[in-house]
Amino acid sequence: MKNSMHTGTVLLVDDKSEHIHLLSEILSQHGYTVAAVKTGNEVLASIKSA
């Protein structure tokens, strides 16, 4: 598999901190900026402020 860096922002939504931490680490290592939230209300707030 080709090892390439990506750009962009990913919004992670999960109520488990360990999932957010693991996925954030993996995505960050591949060049993505990660925003993470735990609830639907936080998703809506982050979309409105984007």
C-alpha positions, 0 to 999 in steps of 0.5 A: 500500500502506498504511504501518502499523507492526506490533508483535511479535517475529520470530525470524529463522533464517539461517546467513548474517549478511548475510541476518539484517542485511538482514531485521532492518533491514527488519523493525525499520523496520516496528516489529517486534522481531527476534531472530536465530539462525544454527543449529537448536540456537540456535532450540531454546535461544531457544524454551526460554528464551522 
